Amino acid sequence: ETGVTQSPTHLIKTRGQQVTLRCSSQSGHNTVSWYQQALGQGPQFIFQYYREEENGRGNFPPRFSGLQFPNYSSELNVNALELDDSALYLCASSYYTREYYGYTFGSGTRLTVV
Amino acid sequence: GIQVEQSPPDLILQEGANSTLRCNFSDSVNNLQWFHQNPWGQLINLFYIPSGTKQNGRLSATTVATERYSLLYISSSQTTDSGVYFCVGNYGQNFVFGPGTRLSVLP
């Protein structure tokens, strides 16, 4: 089975710009979640998508938005970048049934805003 | 707000030693997970354990949901166990990470 792949691995953007990060889910997983991890801290939940709709959101402003596609891959879009948006952005795909539980993280995209 | 606390914040062990990591959560959770983030940043799911006890090799976990805590046991620690261990509470459609326990296993 394939894992979760994120692209790009590293990115440098200027304050005020927009950025799109991409994530391909693990085969068979239908839910995708995005997290922001600042240096030295635990991941912070941004939002979750299930069946192409957002079905959970953390404490992040509307300039953080996302999409999930029919093949369960996903995008995270951040508008009007701020210096504090510099972080590791992690995507996780998951699938739950009574008999099976899977939750797999990608390796992340490191975003630097200058 | 919802809080997930972990202790100890840092732990240094000699290879072969055993350890117990604790997670306290402030409200009832739908489920609870333990993750390991290795020194290269990769997060690996260890346990999905809303209640009860599970074991996977040298690792085991116990969650007592009524008392709002979970424990992660690491036996016969190895240097590859080094990294940060996170407890994650799932509240509805929100996921809250604890601050983590940073484990260093010395050869």
Backbone of each chain as ProteinMPNN parsed JSONL, in Angstrom:
{"seq_chain_A": "ETGVTQSPTHLIKTRGQQVTLRCSSQSGHNTVSWYQQALGQGPQFIFQYYREEENGRGNFPPRFSGLQFPNYSSELNVNALELDDSALYLCASSYYTREYYGYTFGSGTRLTVV", "coords_chain_A": {"N_chain_A": [[0.847, -1.199, 0.0], [0.425, 2.277, -0.712], [1.959, 5.135, 0.855], [1.379, 8.306, 2.501], [1.849, 11.119, 0.579], [3.446, 14.227, 0.357], [3.688, 17.431, -1.204], [5.209, 20.588, -2.101], [8.417, 19.565, -0.634], [9.877, 21.487, 0.617], [9.525, 25.054, 0.885], [9.726, 28.462, 0.083], [8.298, 31.539, 0.716], [7.061, 34.885, 0.213], [5.968, 37.356, 2.528], [2.49, 38.073, 2.466], [1.991, 36.766, 0.088], [0.371, 33.951, -1.599], [-0.109, 30.449, -0.997], [-0.085, 27.024, -2.051], [-0.386, 23.825, -0.863], [0.117, 20.315, -1.308], [-1.325, 17.019, -1.031], [-1.325, 13.542, -1.156], [-3.445, 10.902, -0.438], [-3.16, 7.892, 1.587], [-3.635, 4.764, 0.057], [-6.953, 3.646, 0.032], [-7.751, 5.168, 2.178], [-10.143, 7.571, 3.271], [-10.398, 10.004, 4.463], [-8.964, 13.132, 5.185], [-6.639, 15.09, 6.985], [-5.243, 18.193, 8.064], [-2.382, 19.688, 9.542], [-0.571, 22.132, 11.441], [2.725, 22.572, 12.399], [4.689, 24.268, 14.467], [8.113, 25.167, 15.109], [9.541, 23.133, 17.565], [7.161, 22.644, 18.83], [4.002, 20.911, 19.386], [1.892, 19.426, 16.825], [-0.752, 21.436, 15.444], [-4.16, 21.223, 14.919], [-5.645, 21.916, 11.848], [-7.767, 21.551, 9.846], [-10.218, 19.08, 8.739], [-11.138, 16.863, 6.113], [-13.789, 15.089, 4.638], [-15.24, 13.044, 2.31], [-15.043, 15.08, 0.425], [-15.834, 17.359, 1.746], [-15.44, 19.857, 4.272], [-15.265, 18.777, 7.556], [-14.561, 19.371, 10.097], [-12.772, 21.667, 12.097], [-9.993, 23.457, 13.325], [-8.638, 26.104, 15.389], [-8.135, 28.202, 13.325], [-7.739, 30.965, 11.034], [-9.981, 32.106, 8.349], [-8.373, 32.448, 6.106], [-6.934, 30.213, 5.788], [-7.605, 27.555, 3.874], [-9.13, 24.665, 2.28], [-9.205, 21.788, 0.058], [-10.7, 18.737, -0.967], [-10.338, 16.085, -3.18], [-12.073, 13.889, -5.565], [-10.484, 11.568, -5.657], [-9.536, 11.445, -3.155], [-7.229, 12.877, -2.627], [-5.7, 15.974, -1.522], [-5.659, 19.553, -0.964], [-4.062, 22.27, 0.679], [-4.61, 25.603, 1.135], [-3.201, 28.744, 1.693], [-3.794, 32.056, 2.188], [-2.587, 35.474, 1.901], [-0.039, 35.412, 3.306], [1.64, 35.304, 6.463], [4.419, 36.111, 8.618], [4.363, 34.424, 10.84], [3.244, 32.16, 9.846], [5.164, 30.477, 9.078], [6.237, 27.213, 9.246], [6.084, 23.631, 9.784], [3.995, 21.841, 7.717], [1.68, 19.379, 7.999], [0.099, 16.57, 6.604], [-2.452, 14.178, 7.056], [-3.85, 11.038, 6.381], [-6.76, 9.014, 6.85], [-8.782, 6.213, 7.961], [-11.636, 4.669, 9.163], [-13.122, 1.778, 10.493], [-15.162, -0.625, 12.17], [-13.495, -2.783, 12.349], [-11.052, -1.957, 11.489], [-8.53, 0.447, 11.785], [-6.814, 3.187, 10.634], [-4.245, 5.587, 10.478], [-2.309, 7.792, 8.984], [0.537, 9.766, 8.613], [1.997, 12.166, 6.383], [5.291, 13.235, 5.311], [5.518, 15.918, 5.466], [5.475, 19.468, 4.616], [7.807, 21.957, 4.625], [7.368, 25.215, 5.281], [8.584, 28.41, 4.753], [8.218, 31.742, 5.519], [9.146, 34.838, 4.409]], "CA_chain_A": [[0.0, 0.0, 0.0], [1.22, 3.5, -0.777], [1.806, 5.99, 2.009], [0.919, 9.664, 2.253], [2.891, 11.906, -0.067], [3.197, 15.667, 0.361], [4.576, 18.223, -2.055], [6.633, 20.272, -2.14], [8.982, 19.254, 0.684], [10.292, 22.778, 1.17], [8.984, 26.174, 0.123], [9.963, 29.792, 0.645], [7.355, 32.517, 0.174], [7.16, 36.241, 0.758], [4.782, 37.811, 3.257], [1.431, 38.584, 1.611], [1.723, 35.858, -1.025], [-0.507, 32.812, -1.389], [0.591, 29.194, -1.203], [-0.894, 25.802, -2.123], [0.341, 22.599, -0.519], [-0.618, 19.171, -1.813], [-1.222, 15.788, -0.26], [-2.026, 12.38, -1.705], [-3.791, 10.033, 0.685], [-2.814, 6.48, 1.505], [-4.64, 3.978, -0.648], [-8.029, 3.13, 0.879], [-8.146, 6.142, 3.195], [-11.103, 8.507, 2.692], [-10.434, 11.223, 5.266], [-7.659, 13.789, 5.23], [-6.528, 16.158, 7.976], [-4.056, 19.041, 7.932], [-1.855, 20.192, 10.8], [0.564, 23.058, 11.409], [3.634, 22.322, 13.511], [5.758, 25.251, 14.629], [9.356, 24.569, 15.62], [9.569, 22.826, 18.989], [5.818, 22.487, 19.393], [3.184, 19.831, 18.837], [1.032, 19.825, 15.715], [-2.041, 22.07, 15.706], [-5.147, 20.776, 13.943], [-6.185, 22.994, 11.013], [-9.1, 21.07, 9.454], [-10.352, 17.715, 8.246], [-12.073, 16.707, 5.002], [-14.358, 13.761, 4.43], [-16.137, 13.081, 1.149], [-14.844, 16.36, -0.258], [-16.366, 18.477, 2.525], [-14.8, 20.098, 5.557], [-16.138, 18.297, 8.624], [-13.939, 19.68, 11.379], [-11.83, 22.763, 11.929], [-9.364, 23.99, 14.521], [-8.69, 27.548, 15.589], [-7.357, 28.872, 12.277], [-8.58, 31.942, 10.331], [-10.507, 31.673, 7.042], [-7.395, 32.479, 5.008], [-6.522, 28.82, 5.632], [-8.72, 26.834, 3.272], [-8.69, 23.4, 1.716], [-10.025, 21.045, -0.889], [-10.442, 17.305, -1.121], [-10.763, 15.681, -4.512], [-12.725, 12.562, -5.576], [-9.523, 10.483, -5.384], [-9.183, 11.672, -1.746], [-6.096, 13.767, -2.442], [-6.148, 17.206, -0.878], [-4.837, 20.754, -1.003], [-4.177, 23.297, 1.713], [-4.311, 26.92, 0.594], [-3.065, 29.808, 2.679], [-3.725, 33.377, 1.557], [-2.033, 36.597, 2.688], [0.913, 34.783, 4.227], [2.264, 36.081, 7.52], [5.674, 35.501, 9.068], [4.044, 33.358, 11.802], [2.797, 30.959, 9.127], [6.335, 29.61, 8.88], [6.028, 26.0, 10.047], [5.955, 22.362, 9.06], [2.592, 21.523, 7.489], [1.538, 17.932, 7.926], [-1.154, 16.006, 6.135], [-2.666, 12.808, 7.517], [-5.057, 10.394, 5.861], [-7.273, 8.049, 7.814], [-9.956, 5.409, 7.607], [-12.117, 3.968, 10.348], [-14.269, 0.882, 10.544], [-15.122, -1.367, 13.436], [-12.416, -3.777, 12.334], [-9.79, -1.399, 11.008], [-8.254, 1.859, 12.023], [-5.531, 3.589, 10.079], [-3.997, 7.037, 10.528], [-0.951, 7.871, 8.431], [1.032, 11.106, 8.315], [3.038, 12.397, 5.405], [6.548, 13.76, 5.863], [5.354, 17.342, 5.691], [6.037, 20.537, 3.792], [8.331, 23.025, 5.479], [7.102, 26.526, 4.67], [9.259, 29.562, 5.341], [7.698, 33.016, 5.021], [10.158, 35.877, 4.678]], "C_chain_A": [[0.878, 1.245, 0.0], [0.961, 4.318, 0.465], [1.236, 7.328, 1.603], [2.083, 10.48, 1.698], [2.518, 13.37, -0.064], [4.19, 16.368, -0.562], [4.21, 19.705, -1.96], [7.152, 19.935, -0.741], [9.415, 20.531, 1.404], [9.785, 23.892, 0.265], [9.318, 27.474, 0.844], [9.045, 30.774, -0.072], [7.568, 33.865, 0.861], [5.858, 36.597, 1.461], [3.771, 38.438, 2.297], [1.09, 37.68, 0.436], [0.741, 34.766, -0.612], [0.277, 31.535, -1.665], [-0.414, 28.03, -1.248], [0.004, 24.608, -1.835], [-0.528, 21.407, -0.897], [-0.334, 17.899, -1.031], [-1.972, 14.678, -0.992], [-2.23, 11.38, -0.577], [-3.273, 8.619, 0.487], [-3.979, 5.736, 0.848], [-5.668, 3.424, 0.331], [-8.483, 4.081, 1.969], [-9.037, 7.208, 2.576], [-11.188, 9.837, 3.426], [-9.037, 11.827, 5.295], [-7.704, 14.944, 6.218], [-5.235, 16.913, 7.736], [-3.694, 19.608, 9.299], [-0.729, 21.182, 10.52], [1.433, 22.774, 12.629], [4.744, 23.357, 13.498], [6.948, 24.569, 15.282], [9.279, 24.355, 17.118], [8.222, 22.647, 19.64], [5.113, 21.283, 18.788], [2.346, 20.332, 17.674], [-0.281, 20.449, 16.192], [-2.986, 21.692, 14.567], [-5.709, 21.971, 13.177], [-7.608, 22.639, 10.602], [-9.026, 19.651, 8.931], [-11.383, 17.698, 7.127], [-12.496, 15.249, 4.884], [-15.359, 13.884, 3.299], [-16.195, 14.484, 0.551], [-15.44, 17.556, 0.493], [-15.604, 18.609, 3.847], [-15.753, 19.639, 6.658], [-15.497, 18.452, 10.002], [-12.89, 20.741, 11.156], [-11.285, 23.18, 13.276], [-9.438, 25.499, 14.538], [-7.775, 28.269, 14.589], [-8.273, 29.807, 11.499], [-8.993, 31.437, 8.95], [-9.489, 31.724, 5.91], [-6.699, 31.12, 4.844], [-7.735, 28.074, 5.07], [-8.205, 25.563, 2.615], [-9.654, 22.852, 0.696], [-9.69, 19.569, -0.739], [-11.055, 16.876, -2.442], [-11.368, 14.271, -4.483], [-11.765, 11.399, -5.334], [-8.947, 10.6, -3.979], [-7.897, 12.463, -1.55], [-6.616, 15.127, -1.976], [-5.167, 18.342, -1.118], [-5.107, 21.598, 0.229], [-3.76, 24.603, 1.065], [-4.219, 27.923, 1.74], [-2.886, 31.118, 1.927], [-3.064, 34.38, 2.489], [-1.068, 36.094, 3.756], [1.501, 35.786, 5.213], [3.53, 35.354, 7.973], [5.413, 34.317, 9.999], [3.501, 32.098, 11.138], [3.963, 30.026, 8.829], [6.234, 28.424, 9.821], [6.152, 24.791, 9.148], [4.467, 22.061, 8.939], [2.476, 20.037, 7.181], [0.145, 17.557, 7.46], [-1.254, 14.583, 6.67], [-3.92, 12.265, 6.856], [-5.478, 9.297, 6.818], [-8.493, 7.323, 7.283], [-10.355, 4.613, 8.826], [-13.232, 2.995, 9.985], [-14.198, 0.2, 11.904], [-13.899, -2.271, 13.504], [-11.061, -3.152, 12.019], [-9.687, 0.067, 11.373], [-6.888, 2.17, 11.457], [-5.392, 5.092, 10.096], [-2.542, 7.231, 10.152], [-0.6, 9.312, 8.096], [1.999, 11.075, 7.14], [4.261, 12.992, 6.096], [6.525, 15.276, 6.025], [5.954, 18.234, 4.629], [6.527, 21.615, 4.735], [8.193, 24.338, 4.727], [7.841, 27.599, 5.452], [8.708, 30.819, 4.696], [8.688, 34.111, 5.414], [9.608, 37.268, 4.35]], "O_chain_A": [[1.938, 1.271, 0.626], [-0.107, 4.226, 1.069], [0.682, 7.481, 0.515], [3.164, 10.519, 2.285], [1.402, 13.728, -0.439], [5.349, 15.972, -0.688], [3.044, 20.046, -1.763], [6.401, 20.012, 0.231], [9.329, 20.637, 2.628], [9.632, 23.715, -0.944], [9.204, 27.566, 2.066], [9.016, 30.836, -1.301], [8.167, 33.959, 1.933], [4.779, 36.186, 1.035], [4.136, 39.229, 1.427], [0.017, 37.808, -0.153], [0.338, 34.667, 0.547], [1.212, 31.533, -2.466], [-1.446, 28.053, -0.576], [1.027, 24.413, -2.49], [-1.754, 21.472, -0.819], [0.738, 17.723, -0.452], [-3.121, 14.859, -1.397], [-1.293, 11.053, 0.15], [-2.983, 8.2, -0.634], [-5.148, 6.054, 1.07], [-5.311, 2.809, 1.336], [-9.497, 3.832, 2.621], [-8.744, 7.704, 1.488], [-11.972, 10.706, 3.044], [-8.045, 11.109, 5.416], [-8.685, 15.685, 6.279], [-4.25, 16.345, 7.263], [-4.561, 19.958, 10.1], [-0.031, 21.09, 9.511], [0.939, 22.739, 13.756], [5.624, 23.334, 12.638], [6.81, 23.527, 15.924], [8.985, 25.288, 17.865], [8.13, 22.513, 20.86], [5.573, 20.709, 17.8], [2.113, 21.534, 17.55], [-0.845, 20.043, 17.209], [-2.643, 21.829, 13.392], [-6.192, 22.928, 13.782], [-8.553, 23.341, 10.963], [-7.95, 19.095, 8.71], [-12.378, 18.422, 7.177], [-11.695, 14.324, 5.009], [-16.236, 14.748, 3.335], [-17.265, 14.994, 0.219], [-15.54, 18.648, -0.066], [-15.186, 17.62, 4.45], [-16.91, 20.056, 6.696], [-15.851, 17.748, 10.948], [-12.191, 20.726, 10.143], [-12.024, 23.249, 14.258], [-10.208, 26.102, 13.79], [-6.769, 28.866, 14.972], [-9.451, 29.502, 11.311], [-8.432, 30.467, 8.441], [-9.704, 31.115, 4.862], [-5.965, 30.906, 3.88], [-8.77, 27.98, 5.729], [-7.002, 25.398, 2.416], [-10.754, 23.367, 0.494], [-8.558, 19.198, -0.428], [-12.174, 17.271, -2.773], [-11.203, 13.542, -3.504], [-12.187, 10.347, -4.853], [-7.971, 9.925, -3.651], [-7.502, 12.701, -0.409], [-7.816, 15.397, -2.028], [-3.998, 18.119, -1.433], [-6.222, 21.637, 0.75], [-2.668, 24.697, 0.504], [-5.06, 27.94, 2.638], [-1.957, 31.275, 1.135], [-2.988, 34.172, 3.7], [-1.262, 36.324, 4.95], [1.812, 36.927, 4.874], [3.693, 34.155, 7.748], [6.14, 33.324, 9.963], [3.319, 31.077, 11.801], [3.758, 28.901, 8.373], [6.157, 28.591, 11.039], [6.303, 24.901, 7.932], [3.756, 22.028, 9.943], [3.083, 19.518, 6.244], [-0.852, 18.152, 7.87], [-0.255, 13.866, 6.729], [-4.937, 12.954, 6.781], [-4.646, 8.718, 7.516], [-9.136, 7.738, 6.319], [-9.522, 3.96, 9.453], [-14.167, 3.343, 9.263], [-13.274, 0.434, 12.683], [-13.339, -2.498, 14.576], [-10.027, -3.772, 12.265], [-10.656, 0.82, 11.274], [-5.911, 1.489, 11.768], [-6.338, 5.803, 9.758], [-1.644, 6.875, 10.915], [-1.34, 9.995, 7.387], [2.719, 10.099, 6.927], [4.261, 13.22, 7.306], [7.414, 15.85, 6.654], [6.816, 17.824, 3.851], [5.762, 22.132, 5.549], [8.813, 24.548, 3.684], [7.728, 27.677, 6.676], [8.725, 30.955, 3.472], [9.019, 34.283, 6.587], [10.312, 38.264, 4.511]]}, "seq_chain_B": "GIQVEQSPPDLILQEGANSTLRCNFSDSVNNLQWFHQNPWGQLINLFYIPSGTKQNGRLSATTVATERYSLLYISSSQTTDSGVYFCVGNYGQNFVFGPGTRLSVLP", "coords_chain_B": {"N_chain_B": [[-10.81, 25.823, 27.651], [-10.422, 22.762, 25.786], [-7.95, 20.605, 27.03], [-4.91, 18.851, 26.743], [-2.624, 17.19, 28.563], [0.769, 16.244, 29.149], [3.155, 14.113, 30.703], [6.399, 12.887, 31.741], [7.839, 16.063, 30.623], [10.342, 15.772, 29.51], [12.585, 13.032, 29.099], [15.221, 10.941, 29.909], [16.816, 7.991, 29.16], [18.669, 4.99, 29.799], [19.687, 2.615, 27.421], [17.657, -0.264, 27.273], [16.21, 0.176, 29.548], [12.993, 0.607, 31.197], [9.957, 2.558, 30.739], [7.317, 4.872, 31.606], [4.893, 6.851, 30.17], [2.693, 9.562, 30.615], [-0.62, 10.745, 29.99], [-2.986, 13.216, 30.444], [-6.332, 14.224, 30.029], [-8.708, 16.834, 29.57], [-11.403, 16.629, 29.12], [-14.132, 14.51, 28.117], [-13.263, 12.179, 25.605], [-13.68, 11.279, 22.136], [-11.995, 9.501, 20.896], [-8.634, 8.338, 21.596], [-5.259, 8.768, 20.803], [-1.886, 7.65, 20.402], [1.182, 8.92, 19.264], [4.406, 8.698, 17.711], [7.021, 10.862, 17.066], [9.746, 10.797, 15.123], [13.316, 11.608, 15.219], [13.7, 12.742, 12.703], [11.38, 13.924, 12.064], [9.139, 12.496, 11.187], [5.881, 11.374, 11.788], [4.438, 8.696, 13.477], [1.725, 6.559, 13.894], [0.983, 5.009, 16.898], [-0.887, 3.848, 18.724], [-4.413, 3.471, 18.716], [-6.609, 4.179, 21.043], [-9.233, 4.448, 22.695], [-10.199, 3.383, 25.047], [-9.329, 0.906, 27.545], [-6.727, -1.603, 27.145], [-3.914, -2.055, 25.06], [-1.429, -3.871, 23.238], [1.668, -3.786, 21.526], [4.246, -5.339, 20.531], [7.104, -4.2, 22.14], [5.806, -2.067, 23.169], [3.041, -0.796, 24.996], [-0.279, 0.333, 25.79], [-2.589, 2.011, 27.901], [-5.799, 3.192, 28.49], [-7.832, 4.924, 30.676], [-10.804, 5.893, 30.499], [-12.838, 6.935, 32.095], [-11.474, 8.157, 34.121], [-9.988, 9.899, 32.745], [-7.321, 9.622, 31.685], [-4.347, 8.406, 30.082], [-1.852, 5.948, 29.569], [1.377, 5.256, 28.336], [3.48, 2.607, 27.85], [6.86, 1.776, 27.618], [8.972, -0.793, 27.079], [12.178, -2.289, 27.667], [13.851, -0.318, 26.331], [15.119, 1.083, 23.258], [17.641, 2.706, 21.258], [16.432, 3.621, 18.975], [13.933, 4.302, 19.831], [13.97, 6.893, 20.547], [12.841, 10.3, 20.413], [9.853, 12.291, 20.059], [6.94, 11.784, 21.92], [3.576, 11.913, 21.38], [0.379, 12.476, 22.733], [-2.949, 12.365, 21.638], [-6.048, 13.814, 21.696], [-9.277, 13.202, 20.5], [-11.891, 15.185, 19.909], [-15.042, 15.277, 19.072], [-15.005, 16.564, 15.911], [-12.53, 17.589, 16.181], [-9.042, 17.598, 16.755], [-6.749, 17.349, 19.302], [-3.503, 17.872, 20.152], [-1.248, 16.87, 22.694], [1.502, 18.443, 24.498], [3.681, 16.831, 24.251], [6.176, 14.314, 25.061], [9.557, 14.336, 25.294], [11.771, 11.929, 24.492], [14.903, 10.545, 25.132], [17.042, 8.007, 24.376], [19.858, 6.529, 25.524], [22.846, 4.961, 24.312]], "CA_chain_B": [[-10.877, 24.979, 26.487], [-9.949, 21.389, 25.926], [-6.512, 20.535, 27.268], [-4.255, 17.556, 26.833], [-1.359, 17.38, 29.255], [1.63, 15.069, 29.125], [4.292, 14.132, 31.622], [7.173, 14.104, 31.945], [8.152, 16.752, 29.373], [11.593, 15.223, 28.978], [12.969, 11.78, 29.746], [16.463, 10.364, 29.402], [16.933, 6.609, 29.613], [19.73, 4.13, 29.285], [19.147, 1.527, 26.606], [17.246, -1.426, 28.062], [15.339, 0.576, 30.66], [11.555, 0.723, 30.943], [9.43, 3.879, 31.076], [5.87, 5.101, 31.511], [4.523, 8.215, 29.804], [1.313, 9.78, 31.033], [-1.422, 11.759, 29.289], [-4.247, 13.575, 31.085], [-7.148, 15.062, 29.155], [-9.608, 17.63, 30.406], [-12.809, 16.378, 28.818], [-14.334, 13.191, 27.507], [-12.789, 12.122, 24.226], [-14.234, 10.235, 21.271], [-10.934, 8.515, 20.907], [-7.332, 8.829, 22.009], [-4.192, 8.13, 20.041], [-0.484, 7.935, 20.72], [2.057, 9.02, 18.101], [5.833, 8.91, 17.908], [7.678, 11.652, 16.026], [11.171, 10.467, 15.193], [14.189, 12.793, 15.1], [13.612, 13.297, 11.35], [10.089, 14.597, 11.94], [8.045, 11.632, 10.741], [4.927, 10.966, 12.826], [3.944, 7.33, 13.306], [0.661, 6.207, 14.808], [1.323, 3.853, 17.724], [-2.09, 3.225, 19.243], [-5.728, 4.088, 18.759], [-7.002, 3.502, 22.268], [-10.195, 5.24, 23.465], [-10.324, 2.785, 26.377], [-8.748, -0.416, 27.628], [-5.301, -1.819, 27.018], [-3.431, -2.689, 23.836], [0.013, -4.104, 23.223], [2.283, -3.983, 20.223], [5.676, -5.576, 20.776], [7.615, -3.643, 23.409], [4.958, -0.953, 23.576], [1.645, -1.04, 25.353], [-0.975, 1.548, 26.205], [-3.817, 1.826, 28.664], [-6.606, 4.394, 28.675], [-8.962, 4.84, 31.609], [-11.581, 7.034, 30.019], [-13.631, 7.508, 33.193], [-10.581, 8.992, 34.919], [-9.396, 10.846, 31.796], [-5.88, 9.539, 31.504], [-3.812, 7.297, 29.301], [-0.45, 5.645, 29.848], [2.133, 4.538, 27.312], [4.601, 1.889, 28.449], [7.919, 1.346, 26.711], [9.85, -1.728, 27.787], [13.472, -2.602, 27.029], [13.998, 0.771, 25.362], [16.204, 1.063, 22.29], [17.977, 4.06, 20.794], [15.461, 3.998, 17.943], [12.718, 4.812, 20.478], [14.15, 8.331, 20.788], [11.949, 11.184, 19.666], [8.798, 12.906, 20.869], [5.713, 10.997, 21.975], [2.403, 12.779, 21.513], [-0.951, 11.965, 23.013], [-3.877, 13.178, 20.857], [-7.45, 13.601, 22.003], [-10.218, 13.511, 19.42], [-13.121, 15.713, 20.474], [-15.887, 15.53, 17.912], [-14.18, 16.616, 14.71], [-11.327, 18.345, 16.521], [-7.948, 16.786, 17.264], [-5.905, 18.177, 20.148], [-2.244, 17.249, 20.532], [-0.563, 17.29, 23.896], [2.79, 19.089, 24.227], [4.678, 15.81, 23.951], [7.273, 13.905, 25.947], [10.771, 14.115, 24.495], [12.519, 10.783, 25.024], [16.246, 10.285, 24.607], [17.558, 6.721, 24.842], [21.308, 6.547, 25.345], [23.408, 3.601, 24.118]], "C_chain_B": [[-10.342, 23.593, 26.782], [-8.435, 21.383, 26.08], [-6.061, 19.089, 27.338], [-2.88, 17.807, 27.432], [-0.56, 16.083, 29.223], [2.763, 15.231, 30.129], [5.073, 12.82, 31.5], [7.411, 14.815, 30.607], [9.407, 16.196, 28.701], [11.972, 13.989, 29.783], [14.231, 11.258, 29.081], [16.626, 8.981, 30.015], [18.204, 5.964, 29.071], [19.059, 3.013, 28.494], [18.837, 0.317, 27.493], [16.303, -1.093, 29.202], [13.877, 0.614, 30.206], [11.083, 2.123, 31.318], [7.923, 3.904, 30.917], [5.635, 6.569, 31.23], [3.039, 8.387, 30.107], [0.666, 10.905, 30.233], [-2.7, 11.977, 30.088], [-5.041, 14.455, 30.131], [-8.324, 15.62, 29.952], [-11.088, 17.333, 30.179], [-12.926, 14.999, 28.18], [-13.928, 13.225, 26.04], [-13.56, 11.059, 23.451], [-13.224, 9.115, 21.099], [-9.625, 9.166, 21.299], [-6.274, 8.056, 21.25], [-2.845, 8.503, 20.629], [0.309, 7.911, 19.406], [3.5, 9.171, 18.56], [6.357, 9.742, 16.743], [9.175, 11.417, 16.132], [12.026, 11.718, 14.975], [14.177, 13.421, 13.705], [12.245, 13.902, 11.071], [8.919, 13.732, 11.521], [7.187, 11.192, 11.922], [4.371, 9.585, 12.5], [2.875, 7.062, 14.347], [1.04, 4.947, 15.568], [0.068, 3.102, 18.165], [-3.293, 4.127, 19.014], [-6.41, 3.425, 19.946], [-7.955, 4.375, 23.094], [-10.437, 4.686, 24.868], [-9.629, 1.425, 26.351], [-7.251, -0.436, 27.445], [-4.984, -2.515, 25.705], [-1.924, -2.867, 23.938], [0.469, -4.321, 21.8], [3.785, -4.115, 20.445], [6.096, -5.064, 22.137], [6.761, -2.49, 23.941], [3.584, -1.451, 23.991], [1.039, 0.26, 25.842], [-2.246, 1.167, 26.93], [-4.508, 3.163, 28.773], [-7.734, 4.083, 29.648], [-9.817, 6.063, 31.35], [-12.348, 7.713, 31.146], [-12.785, 8.419, 34.069], [-9.744, 9.927, 34.042], [-7.882, 10.829, 31.797], [-5.532, 8.33, 30.668], [-2.332, 7.162, 29.619], [0.158, 4.896, 28.671], [3.356, 3.918, 27.984], [5.596, 1.5, 27.356], [8.836, 0.436, 27.506], [11.105, -1.983, 26.964], [13.801, -1.575, 25.947], [15.242, 0.613, 24.492], [16.46, 2.479, 21.801], [16.993, 4.545, 19.732], [14.128, 4.459, 18.523], [12.823, 6.316, 20.737], [13.231, 9.15, 19.899], [10.929, 11.783, 20.618], [7.542, 12.053, 20.768], [4.552, 11.939, 22.265], [1.162, 11.951, 21.822], [-1.926, 12.9, 22.301], [-5.295, 12.815, 21.231], [-8.314, 14.024, 20.832], [-11.543, 13.904, 20.06], [-14.034, 16.088, 19.316], [-15.03, 15.473, 16.667], [-12.932, 17.449, 14.947], [-10.292, 17.403, 17.125], [-7.01, 17.699, 18.044], [-4.678, 17.38, 20.564], [-1.804, 17.753, 21.892], [0.795, 17.896, 23.535], [3.911, 18.099, 23.952], [5.621, 15.512, 25.108], [8.463, 13.615, 25.052], [11.613, 13.046, 25.163], [13.866, 10.663, 24.323], [16.734, 8.979, 25.218], [19.036, 6.662, 24.495], [21.86, 5.137, 25.198], [24.252, 3.164, 25.31]], "O_chain_B": [[-9.875, 23.303, 27.883], [-7.725, 22.073, 25.348], [-6.732, 18.229, 27.908], [-2.073, 18.548, 26.87], [-1.115, 14.985, 29.264], [3.258, 16.333, 30.368], [4.498, 11.774, 31.198], [7.201, 14.212, 29.554], [9.507, 16.161, 27.474], [11.717, 13.907, 30.984], [14.307, 11.144, 27.858], [16.579, 8.821, 31.234], [18.728, 6.35, 28.026], [17.988, 2.532, 28.865], [19.637, -0.072, 28.343], [15.665, -1.985, 29.762], [13.572, 0.647, 29.014], [11.725, 2.802, 32.119], [7.332, 3.091, 30.206], [6.117, 7.433, 31.961], [2.235, 7.481, 29.887], [1.316, 11.879, 29.854], [-3.42, 11.021, 30.378], [-4.474, 15.34, 29.491], [-8.852, 14.983, 30.864], [-11.932, 17.748, 30.973], [-11.932, 14.407, 27.758], [-14.218, 14.184, 25.326], [-14.031, 10.074, 24.019], [-13.566, 7.934, 21.151], [-9.513, 10.391, 21.333], [-6.377, 6.842, 21.075], [-2.694, 9.541, 21.273], [0.139, 7.027, 18.566], [3.78, 9.695, 19.639], [6.17, 9.384, 15.58], [9.799, 11.798, 17.122], [11.509, 12.766, 14.589], [14.62, 14.559, 13.559], [11.982, 14.346, 9.954], [7.787, 14.216, 11.504], [7.7, 10.701, 12.927], [3.896, 9.337, 11.392], [3.08, 7.303, 15.537], [1.379, 3.931, 14.962], [-0.033, 1.885, 18.003], [-3.212, 5.352, 19.102], [-6.757, 2.246, 19.882], [-7.538, 4.976, 24.084], [-10.833, 5.424, 25.771], [-9.373, 0.864, 25.286], [-6.584, 0.59, 27.574], [-5.684, -3.438, 25.288], [-1.236, -2.116, 24.631], [-0.217, -4.936, 20.983], [4.501, -3.118, 20.534], [5.524, -5.439, 23.16], [6.988, -2.005, 25.05], [3.041, -2.394, 23.416], [1.751, 1.175, 26.256], [-2.89, 0.161, 26.63], [-3.878, 4.165, 29.112], [-8.485, 3.123, 29.476], [-9.583, 7.133, 31.912], [-12.492, 8.936, 31.149], [-13.305, 9.346, 34.69], [-8.892, 10.66, 34.545], [-7.234, 11.871, 31.896], [-6.297, 7.373, 30.556], [-1.652, 8.148, 29.901], [-0.471, 4.014, 28.086], [4.159, 4.613, 28.606], [5.219, 0.967, 26.312], [9.415, 0.859, 28.507], [11.093, -1.904, 25.735], [14.005, -1.931, 24.786], [16.267, 0.087, 24.924], [15.596, 3.349, 21.917], [16.752, 5.746, 19.607], [13.277, 4.955, 17.786], [11.831, 6.94, 21.115], [12.89, 8.749, 18.786], [11.121, 11.78, 21.834], [7.132, 11.651, 19.679], [4.549, 12.662, 23.261], [0.937, 10.884, 21.252], [-1.749, 14.117, 22.353], [-5.707, 11.662, 21.104], [-8.104, 15.085, 20.244], [-12.226, 13.081, 20.669], [-13.821, 17.105, 18.656], [-14.397, 14.454, 16.39], [-12.342, 17.962, 13.997], [-10.63, 16.518, 17.91], [-6.53, 18.703, 17.516], [-4.784, 16.354, 21.236], [-1.968, 18.931, 22.206], [1.191, 17.858, 22.37], [4.976, 18.486, 23.472], [5.832, 16.333, 26.0], [8.397, 12.762, 24.167], [12.11, 13.238, 26.273], [13.955, 10.678, 23.095], [16.83, 8.858, 26.439], [19.419, 6.735, 23.327], [21.403, 4.217, 25.876], [24.793, 2.059, 25.311]]}, "name": "protein", "num_of_chains": 2, "seq": "ETGVTQSPTHLIKTRGQQVTLRCSSQSGHNTVSWYQQALGQGPQFIFQYYREEENGRGNFPPRFSGLQFPNYSSELNVNALELDDSALYLCASSYYTREYYGYTFGSGTRLTVVGIQVEQSPPDLILQEGANSTLRCNFSDSVNNLQWFHQNPWGQLINLFYIPSGTKQNGRLSATTVATERYSLLYISSSQTTDSGVYFCVGNYGQNFVFGPGTRLSVLP"}
